[in-house]
Structures are given as C-alpha cells and as structure tokens.
Amino acid sequence: MGATRAAAATPTAAIHSAVMAAVLATFLAWSAPAKANTIDLSTWTCKQFQSASKNEITLILAWLDGYYRAEDDPLVVDTDQLDANAKKLGAYCAVHPDTKLITAADTLFERE
C-alpha cells in the first residue's frame, strides 16, 4: 500500500513543481532586467527585503509561499494569504532590520 501511495503523490509533486516554475517564469518575465540578477535568500537581511523593488518582493513572497507549503497542499495561489504574509513579514522586518530574511520567515511561517 505504501508504494501505491507514493506513486499517487508523485504526479501531485510534479504538478506542484510545474506550477511553481510557471509562477517563477512569469515573475522573471515581468521584471525583464537589463542584466542578470540573483537573490540569495541565505544572505539577504530584512533591511534588503524592505528596500527591494516591488517585483523582487513579489518574487520572494511567491518563493516563500511555495517553500513553506506542504507537498500535498492544493495547487492554489491564495493572493489574500500572500498579502497577509507580506504584511506579517514587513512588520517583523521593520522591528528586526538586521535579521536574515530566511530567519525571519522561519520564525513567522512553519514549514510543513
């Protein structure tokens, strides 16, 4: 039974990965930077996040949403939840500007 369950989860994981890749590609296309740009979330601080462009913030929030989502969660982007998480992260970062962004996210959002 365990093998059947694992096989059933595989298509869901593949679809989830494909949706997240499509979201990422859309955000990258919107920003259309003149030069290559990377965002290393392991080094970014709350201060950097707060001073980032709207496109960068949107991209980071979408990435965080996927990162902290359980593998079997529905394949739905809840824009109200993204907005709520943005406000929560923004409020936390305003008080803790020198905290690493991923540490702040780990504090606020539980990885399932």
N, C-alpha and C positions, 0 to 999 in steps of 0.2 A: 504494500500500500504506500510505503514511503517513496518508492520510485515513481509511482503514478502521480503522487502529489508534487514531487519535484519537477516532473515533466510538465505538469499543468502550470506550474509557476513560471517556467521558462518563457513561454510566449508573453506573459504579462510583464516580466522583467525586460524583455526585448522591446515591447511596445513602449514601456516607460522610458527606456533609454532613447528610443527613436523620438519620442515626444520632447524630451529634454534637449536632444540635439537640434531638433527643429526650432525650439524656443531660442536656444543659443544662437543659431544661424540667423534667425530673424533679428535679434538684438544687434548682432555684429553688422548685419547689412544696414540697419538704421544708423548706426554711428559712423560708418564709412570713413574711418580715419585716414589721413594723408600718409601716415607712417604706421608701422606695426606697433602695437601696444599690448602689453601684458599686464595683468593684475594678479600679483602673487598674494593671495589672501593670507598666507602664513606670515607675511611681513607687514601688511597694512595695519595701521592703527585706526582707532575710531576717528581721530582728527582727519586723517586722509580720506576716510569714508565720507565724513561730513562735508569736506571741501571738493569732493568728486563731482563730475558732471552728472546731469540727470540720467543720461544714457548709461554711464558707468554704474550709478546707484541701482538703476532698474535691472541691469545685467547681474549685478552682485546679489540683489534680492531674489531674483529668479533662480540663481545658482543655489543660494542658501535654502530656498524652498524645496528644491529637489534633493539637496544634501540631507536635510533634516526630515525628509518624508520616508515613511516605511515603504519597503519594496512592494507590498501588496495594497497600498493606498490607491484609491481611484485615480485615473489619469485625467485629473481636472486641475486647471489653474484657477484658484479662487482669488480673484483680484481684490476682494474685500479683505481676505486674510493677508495678502501681500501688503496691502496698505496698513493694516493693523500692525504687522510685523515691522514695517518700515518705521512707524511711529514709535514702537517699543524700542527698537534698536537705536533710533535717533535720540530718544530721551536718555537711554543708558549712556550712549556715547557723549552726550553733552556734559554729563557728570564725570565721565571717565575717558577723557580725550587721549590719554597715553596708553590705554589698554589696547592690546592687539584685537583687531576686528573679529577674528575667529574665536578668541577667548570670550569676547562679549557675546557672540552668537551662541557659543556653547553654554554660557550662563543663562541665556534667555530662552533658547529653543532646545528641546530634548530630541536627541537623535534616536529614532526608533529602530 
